[in-house]
Amino acid sequence: MIMSLAACAAGFFLDFIFGDPVWLYHPVRLIGKGISFGERQLRRLCGQRSCPTDPQLQGNKTEDGQPESGREDSRKLVAAGAFLWVCIAGLSFLIPLGVLALAQKIHPALKFVLETFWCYQIIAARCLCKESGKVYDRLKAEDLPGARKAVSMIVGRDTENLSAEGVTKAAVETVAENTSDGVTAPLIYMLIGGAPFGFLYKAVNTMDSMLGYKNDKYLYFGRIPAKLDDVFNYIPARVTAMFMIAASFLCGLDGKNAWRIYRRDRRKHASPNAAQTEAVCAGALRVRLAGDAVYFGKLYKKEFIGDAIRQIEPEDIKRAGRLMYVTAFLLLIVFGAVKYALLILI
């Protein structure tokens, strides 16, 4: 277990120094292919080639006005989504666990090297800073079309009509939210159970990213993956928010305002977890984030997070990145020390 802890720490620092090894096929891409393949097969088994609200699927209506076939189809799709979640999550955990067990039998050093490399691939801190940095560079060069294109690579909303302020807000928001989803949450799971737990988390998060939309296609099929992603992120998001508040003071940002905005705005999001770190970041930077956004051509009304004490600026993208790194470092040190102490005592 101590070697697994060391592998986790080593993987984190490898990511900090070198970033994602893009020259190598990433395991998360394999998880994504598995999700896509499983979805296609399960939809066929359910007899569904379109969403359950498709008129072609609607038969006689029940007393409450819902088509009988539509209701049956929705149940099938919910069950299919749940089955896919179990398969993908189970394989993502069991395969790395088995490979590491085999590596341990060959030589403990092989297991350590392999687990270190996997932990290195799972953490996405450097990649997040690099991609948000591209947005910053385009904004500083006053290249708004280039900035819109760069931010479209890291956010899900429509970006073609965003102003420079809107692009900046989108970049800061995704750094703030992904501080938990892409960095500290997988780090927490790896500190608990090594690379197998890290891959389990990434599988859960990837299924939410691919299936967790509230549109006609995924309203039912993606329901369980979306809910379980909320469950897996519930504690990490709140732990991350606490560490981010502490990091705000260390970064020279407004830690007191971060705490104030966190208490006030941490629930201002459709997701129970996303606003946890967004609220802290908005308070620390003394800016206003969130608000209405367009997804797939449709406007979604959203509450604002934070107060516009000052105008948001491109430098806030860099500040959010530094806040993310200090938060992650603090969490690694504290959780690592606690786990090491427990292992020694036990």
Secondary structure as the mmCIF struct_conf table of DSSP 4:
data_model
#
loop_
_struct_conf.conf_type_id
_struct_conf.id
_struct_conf.beg_label_comp_id
_struct_conf.beg_label_asym_id
_struct_conf.beg_label_seq_id
_struct_conf.end_label_comp_id
_struct_conf.end_label_asym_id
_struct_conf.end_label_seq_id
HELX_RH_AL_P HELX_RH_AL_P1 ILE A 2 PHE A 18
TURN_TY1_P TURN_TY1_P1 VAL A 22 TRP A 23
BEND BEND1 LEU A 24 LEU A 24
HELX_RH_AL_P HELX_RH_AL_P2 PRO A 27 LEU A 45
TURN_TY1_P TURN_TY1_P2 CYS A 46 GLY A 47
BEND BEND2 ARG A 49 SER A 50
TURN_TY1_P TURN_TY1_P3 PRO A 52 THR A 53
BEND BEND3 ASP A 54 ASP A 54
HELX_RH_3T_P HELX_RH_3T_P1 PRO A 55 LEU A 57
BEND BEND4 ASN A 60 ASN A 60
STRN STRN1 LYS A 61 LYS A 61
TURN_TY1_P TURN_TY1_P4 GLU A 63 ASP A 64
BEND BEND5 GLY A 65 GLY A 65
STRN STRN2 PRO A 67 PRO A 67
HELX_RH_AL_P HELX_RH_AL_P3 GLU A 68 ILE A 106
HELX_RH_AL_P HELX_RH_AL_P4 PRO A 108 ILE A 122
HELX_RH_AL_P HELX_RH_AL_P5 ALA A 125 LYS A 140
TURN_TY1_P TURN_TY1_P5 ALA A 141 GLU A 142
HELX_RH_AL_P HELX_RH_AL_P6 LEU A 144 SER A 152
TURN_TY1_P TURN_TY1_P6 MET A 153 ILE A 154
BEND BEND6 GLY A 156 ARG A 157
TURN_TY1_P TURN_TY1_P7 GLU A 160 ASN A 161
HELX_RH_AL_P HELX_RH_AL_P7 ALA A 164 ASN A 178
HELX_RH_PI_P HELX_RH_PI_P1 THR A 179 THR A 184
HELX_RH_AL_P HELX_RH_AL_P8 ALA A 185 LEU A 211
BEND BEND7 ASN A 215 ASN A 215
TURN_TY1_P TURN_TY1_P8 ASP A 216 GLY A 222
HELX_RH_AL_P HELX_RH_AL_P9 ARG A 223 LEU A 250
TURN_TY1_P TURN_TY1_P9 CYS A 251 GLY A 252
BEND BEND8 LEU A 253 LEU A 253
HELX_RH_AL_P HELX_RH_AL_P10 GLY A 255 ASP A 265
TURN_TY1_P TURN_TY1_P10 ARG A 266 ARG A 267
BEND BEND9 HIS A 269 SER A 271
TURN_TY1_P TURN_TY1_P11 PRO A 272 ASN A 273
HELX_RH_AL_P HELX_RH_AL_P11 ALA A 274 LEU A 285
TURN_TY1_P TURN_TY1_P12 ARG A 286 ARG A 286
STRN STRN3 LEU A 289 ALA A 290
STRN STRN4 ALA A 293 TYR A 295
TURN_TY1_P TURN_TY1_P13 PHE A 296 GLY A 297
STRN STRN5 LYS A 298 TYR A 300
STRN STRN6 PHE A 304 ILE A 305
BEND BEND10 GLY A 306 GLY A 306
BEND BEND11 ILE A 309 ARG A 310
TURN_TY1_P TURN_TY1_P14 PRO A 314 PRO A 314
HELX_RH_AL_P HELX_RH_AL_P12 GLU A 315 LEU A 345
#
